[in-house]
Amino acid sequence: MEAGDMKNLTMVWLSVFVSLCYCYAIGKFVPRGFPRLFGLLPIVCLFLVLPLSISSIHLGGITAFFVAWLANFKLLLFAFGKGPLSSNTSIPLGRFVAIACLPIKVQQNPSPKSQSNGQNGTHSPDRKSHSNGKAKENPVPGKPKIGQKSPLNYATKGLLLAMLVRVHDYTLAQALLGLELEPQFDEPYLSTSLQDFWGRRWNIMVTGILRPAVYEPVLHVATRVMGSRRWASLPAVLSTFVVSALMHELIFYYLGRVMPTWEITEFFLLHGVCLMVEIALKKALAGRFRLPTMISGPLTIGFVMVTGFWLFFPQLLRCKADVRAFEEYAAAGAFFNNAFHGLTWTALNTSGTL
């Protein structure tokens, strides 16, 4: 970790905050659609550049994912009145900023305690599972009432949520912060198909943002072109994997600052094509034949692991992510060790003078 990284990190997130305040104002005065999109495009471009000023693999990687990926896709959806930033027309600024650049959502149902105190419970889009395996959002608008949290409150919660984002159990975060982390995984080792793995279990947070941003628009266009929705999901699936591949290449560039060799793209294209074949077979067979779970499960996980070790994980080693990560752990450990000894020495000297 370079000496100027903390200063750069502060400047980056200050820029993110100011930019999102501008986006919030744009949403109030500019109608959705292409006029709002033109107003937001400079911020989208800025968010693609900001992570380049941070060399730390941890700080830079998290910032790149939150800002260049999550925030940009949420802003593109917001431009057309869709996504979590558009689920509530009266959303306050602090909550807008937190939801835009962090993997969080407000709770769907207020707790009994908040109801008894007369506070307004925060709401989030309720994802309901349907027979087709897709998730639909049912925004529940809510009007801010007395007791609305300040922007500083949400900023503090956001920092805590960022530290907790890789933790599987979100109960503590929900109880203490009044917000929910977007789920990231749902026992992917139990996947019984590629559709189950990518659509419902792996990186649910990214799936939830790619579905309305890429899959659904392409599905709509493909349906009109093909004249039927039956096979329109195939180009929509492939388009989603292409976009995911390009975003992963970008994130890996932020991490290693080395030009892509496109193995990651090959990984996602391979899985996209295989998923298309799987969906096509399911439609053609119409439920007449299905592999037992004890066979389909190991086949799915085995395919993911083999292709991952072949095409995906070597790119982490190529950008020396493991070496740099351990170096940053060692630097952090040395910092806290020196700080602890400094505090101990100060305390001893203070007690001696007394």
FENCORSUL-V678666 format. One record per pair of residues at least 4 apart in sequence whose C-alpha atoms are under 7 Angstrom apart, sorted by the first residue. I is the first residue (numbers start at 1). GAP is how many residues later the second one is. D is the distance in whole Angstrom. If there is no record, write none. Layout:
BEGIN
<<I/GAP/D> <I/GAP/D>>
END
This chain:
BEGIN
<<1/4/7> <1/54/7> <1/55/5> <1/327/6> <2/53/7> <4/4/6> <5/4/6> <5/49/6> <5/50/7> <5/51/7> <6/4/6> <7/4/6> <8/4/6> <8/45/6> <8/46/6> <9/4/6> <9/45/7> <10/4/6> <11/4/6> <12/4/6> <12/38/6> <13/4/6> <14/4/6> <15/4/6> <16/4/6> <17/4/6> <17/80/7> <18/4/6> <19/4/6> <19/24/6> <20/4/6> <20/77/6> <21/4/6> <22/4/6> <23/4/6> <23/17/7> <24/4/7> <24/69/7> <25/4/6> <26/4/5> <26/10/7> <30/5/7> <30/6/6> <31/4/7> <31/5/6> <32/4/5> <32/47/5> <32/48/5> <32/49/6> <33/4/6> <33/46/6> <33/47/5> <34/4/6> <35/4/7> <36/4/6> <36/43/5> <37/4/6> <37/39/7> <37/42/5> <40/4/6> <41/4/6> <42/4/6> <43/4/6> <44/4/6> <44/28/6> <45/4/7> <46/4/6> <47/20/6> <47/21/5> <48/20/5> <51/9/6> <51/12/6> <51/13/5> <51/203/7> <52/202/6> <54/6/5> <55/5/6> <56/4/5> <57/4/5> <57/198/6> <57/267/7> <57/268/7> <58/4/6> <59/4/6> <60/4/6> <60/195/7> <61/4/6> <61/193/7> <61/194/6> <62/4/6> <63/4/6> <64/4/5> <64/5/7> <64/187/6> <65/4/5> <65/5/6> <65/186/7> <66/4/5> <66/5/6> <66/35/5> <66/36/6> <67/4/5> <67/5/6> <67/34/6> <68/4/6> <69/4/6> <70/4/6> <70/31/6> <71/4/6> <71/29/5> <71/30/5> <72/4/6> <73/4/6> <73/136/7> <73/140/7> <74/4/6> <74/9/6> <74/11/7> <74/26/6> <75/4/6> <77/4/6> <77/5/5> <77/6/5> <77/136/6> <78/4/5> <78/5/6> <78/7/6> <78/8/6> <81/5/5> <82/4/5> <83/4/7> <85/11/6> <85/15/7> <87/38/7> <87/52/5> <87/54/7> <88/53/5> <88/54/7> <90/53/6> <91/4/7> <91/5/6> <92/4/6> <93/4/6> <93/58/7> <94/4/6> <94/56/7> <94/57/4> <94/60/6> <95/4/6> <95/59/6> <96/4/6> <97/4/6> <98/4/6> <98/56/6> <98/57/7> <98/60/6> <99/4/7> <99/5/6> <99/6/6> <102/56/7> <103/78/6> <103/79/5> <104/75/7> <104/76/6> <104/77/4> <104/78/5> <105/19/6> <105/74/6> <105/75/5> <105/76/6> <105/77/6> <106/16/5> <106/17/5> <106/18/5> <106/73/5> <106/74/6> <107/15/5> <107/16/5> <107/17/5> <107/71/7> <107/72/6> <107/73/6> <108/14/6> <108/15/4> <108/16/5> <108/17/7> <108/18/7> <109/12/7> <109/14/6> <110/4/6> <110/5/7> <110/11/4> <110/12/6> <111/4/6> <112/4/6> <113/4/6> <114/4/6> <114/5/5> <114/7/7> <115/4/6> <119/26/7> <119/27/6> <119/28/6> <120/24/6> <120/25/6> <123/17/6> <124/15/7> <124/16/7> <125/12/5> <125/13/5> <125/14/5> <125/15/7> <126/11/6> <126/12/5> <126/13/7> <127/8/6> <127/9/6> <127/10/5> <128/7/6> <128/8/6> <129/4/6> <129/5/6> <129/6/5> <130/4/6> <130/5/7> <144/4/6> <149/4/6> <150/4/7> <151/4/6> <152/4/6> <153/4/6> <154/4/6> <155/4/6> <156/4/6> <157/4/6> <157/20/6> <158/4/6> <159/4/7> <160/4/6> <161/4/6> <161/20/7> <165/16/7> <170/4/6> <170/11/7> <171/4/6> <172/4/6> <173/4/6> <173/7/7> <174/4/5> <174/5/5> <174/6/5> <182/23/6> <183/21/6> <183/22/6> <184/18/7> <184/19/5> <184/20/5> <184/21/5> <185/16/5> <185/17/5> <185/18/5> <185/19/6> <186/15/5> <186/16/7> <187/14/6> <188/9/6> <188/13/5> <188/14/6> <189/112/7> <190/107/7> <191/5/6> <191/6/5> <191/106/6> <191/109/7> <192/4/6> <192/101/6> <192/104/5> <192/105/4> <192/108/6> <193/4/6> <193/103/6> <193/104/7> <193/107/6> <194/4/6> <194/81/6> <194/106/6> <195/4/5> <195/80/6> <196/4/5> <196/5/6> <197/4/5> <197/5/6> <198/4/5> <199/8/7> <200/4/6> <203/4/6> <204/4/6> <205/4/7> <206/4/6> <207/4/6> <209/4/6> <210/4/5> <210/5/7> <210/30/7> <211/4/5> <211/5/6> <212/4/5> <213/4/7> <214/4/6> <214/26/6> <215/4/6> <215/21/5> <215/22/6> <215/25/6> <216/4/6> <217/4/6> <218/4/6> <218/18/5> <219/4/6> <219/13/6> <219/14/6> <219/17/5> <220/4/7> <221/4/6> <222/4/6> <222/10/5> <223/4/5> <223/5/5> <223/6/5> <223/9/5> <226/6/7> <228/4/7> <232/4/7> <233/4/6> <234/4/6> <234/42/6> <235/4/6> <236/4/6> <237/4/6> <237/35/7> <237/39/7> <238/4/6> <238/34/5> <238/35/7> <239/4/6> <240/4/6> <241/4/6> <241/27/6> <241/28/6> <241/31/6> <242/4/6> <242/26/7> <242/27/7> <243/4/6> <244/4/6> <245/4/6> <245/19/6> <245/20/5> <245/23/6> <246/4/6> <246/19/7> <247/4/6> <248/4/6> <249/4/6> <249/11/7> <249/15/7> <250/4/6> <251/4/6> <252/4/6> <253/4/5> <253/5/6> <253/6/7> <253/7/7> <256/63/4> <258/61/7> <262/4/6> <263/4/6> <263/48/5> <263/49/7> <264/4/6> <264/47/6> <264/48/5> <265/4/6> <266/4/6> <267/4/6> <267/40/7> <267/44/6> <267/45/6> <268/4/6> <269/4/6> <270/4/6> <271/4/6> <272/4/6> <273/4/6> <274/4/6> <275/4/6> <276/4/6> <277/4/6> <278/4/6> <279/4/6> <280/4/6> <281/4/6> <282/4/6> <282/5/7> <285/4/6> <291/4/6> <291/5/6> <292/4/6> <293/4/6> <294/4/7> <295/4/6> <296/4/6> <297/4/6> <298/4/6> <299/4/6> <300/4/6> <301/4/6> <302/4/6> <303/4/6> <304/4/6> <305/4/6> <306/4/6> <307/4/6> <308/4/5> <308/5/6> <309/4/5> <309/5/7> <313/4/7> <314/4/6> <315/4/6> <316/4/6> <316/5/5> <317/4/6> <317/5/7> <320/4/6> <321/4/6> <322/4/6> <323/4/6> <324/4/6> <325/4/6> <326/4/6> <327/4/6> <328/4/6> <329/4/6> <330/4/6> <331/4/6> <332/4/6> <333/4/6> <334/4/6> <335/4/6> <336/4/6> <337/4/6> <338/4/6> <339/4/6> <340/4/6> <341/4/6> <342/4/6> <343/4/6> <344/4/6> <345/4/6> <346/4/6> <347/4/6> <348/4/6> <349/4/6> <350/4/6>>
END
